[in-house]
């Protein structure tokens, strides 16, 4: 959906980028903790089934993370395009208003000289 103005697009883009950075941070933390747990679980006193199950869950998390990141990047590109569209539309509106003002001034000058 097209956003109403450049400010809305900018706010949504910033929020999307912040959310993506936060999720990336949580993803890295989950992977680090998972690796630490697997390393601890591979001691002789721990069951290997737990480590394999956790590794499987980390692999699933990695796959989901790749998919989510691709969707988030596409959403970011869409928002950036909306931001560009809104900014261009606003500039065109400003130019249109400026042109109307110049046209009025020109017509007034023309009227004064006749």
C-alpha positions in Angstrom: 0.0 0.0 0.0 1.1 3.5 -0.8 1.8 5.6 2.2 0.2 9.0 2.6 3.4 11.1 3.1 7.2 10.9 3.3 7.2 11.2 7.1 5.0 8.1 7.5 7.3 6.2 5.1 10.4 7.4 6.9 9.0 6.4 10.3 8.0 2.9 9.1 11.4 2.4 7.4 13.3 3.4 10.6 11.1 1.1 12.8 11.6 -1.7 10.3 15.4 -1.2 10.4 15.4 -1.1 14.2 13.3 -4.2 14.5 15.5 -6.0 12.0 18.7 -5.0 14.0 17.1 -6.2 17.3 16.0 -9.5 15.8 19.5 -10.0 14.3 21.0 -9.4 17.8 18.6 -11.9 19.3 19.4 -14.4 16.6 23.2 -14.1 17.3 22.6 -14.4 21.0 20.5 -17.6 20.5 23.2 -19.1 18.3 26.0 -18.2 20.8 24.0 -19.7 23.7 23.2 -22.7 21.7 26.8 -23.4 20.8 27.8 -22.9 24.5 25.1 -25.4 25.6 26.1 -27.9 22.9 29.7 -27.6 24.0 28.7 -28.2 27.6 26.4 -31.1 26.7 29.1 -32.9 24.8 30.8 -33.7 28.1 30.7 -37.4 29.0 28.2 -36.9 31.8 25.5 -35.4 29.4 23.3 -37.2 26.9 24.2 -36.7 23.3 20.5 -36.8 22.3 20.0 -33.4 24.0 22.9 -31.8 22.0 21.6 -33.3 18.7 18.1 -32.0 19.4 19.4 -28.5 20.2 21.6 -28.5 17.1 18.5 -29.4 15.0 16.6 -26.5 16.6 19.5 -24.2 15.9 19.5 -25.3 12.3 15.8 -24.6 12.0 16.3 -21.2 13.6 19.0 -20.5 11.1 16.8 -21.4 8.2 13.9 -19.3 9.5 16.2 -16.5 10.1 17.4 -16.5 6.5 13.8 -16.5 5.3 12.8 -13.7 7.7 15.8 -11.6 6.8 14.9 -11.9 3.1 11.3 -10.8 3.7 12.5 -8.0 6.0 14.9 -6.7 3.3 12.1 -6.8 0.7 9.8 -4.9 3.0 12.6 -2.4 3.6 13.0 -1.9 -0.1 9.3 -1.4 -0.5 9.3 1.2 2.3 12.3 2.9 0.7 10.5 3.0 -2.6 7.4 4.5 -0.9 9.6 7.1 0.8 11.1 8.0 -2.6 7.7 8.2 -4.2 6.3 10.4 -1.4 9.3 12.7 -1.5 9.1 13.1 -5.3 5.4 13.6 -5.1 5.8 16.3 -2.5 8.6 18.0 -4.5 6.3 18.0 -7.6 3.5 19.6 -5.6 5.8 22.3 -4.3 7.0 23.0 -7.8 3.5 23.1 -9.1 2.6 25.7 -6.4 5.7 27.7 -7.2 4.8 27.6 -10.9 1.3 28.9 -10.1 2.7 31.7 -8.0 5.1 32.7 -10.8 2.3 32.5 -13.3 0.1 34.8 -11.2 3.0 37.3 -10.8 3.7 37.2 -14.5 0.0 37.8 -15.3 -0.1 40.7 -12.9 3.0 42.2 -14.5 1.5 41.7 -17.9 -1.8 43.4 -16.8 0.1 46.3 -15.3 2.0 47.0 -18.6 -1.1 47.0 -20.8 
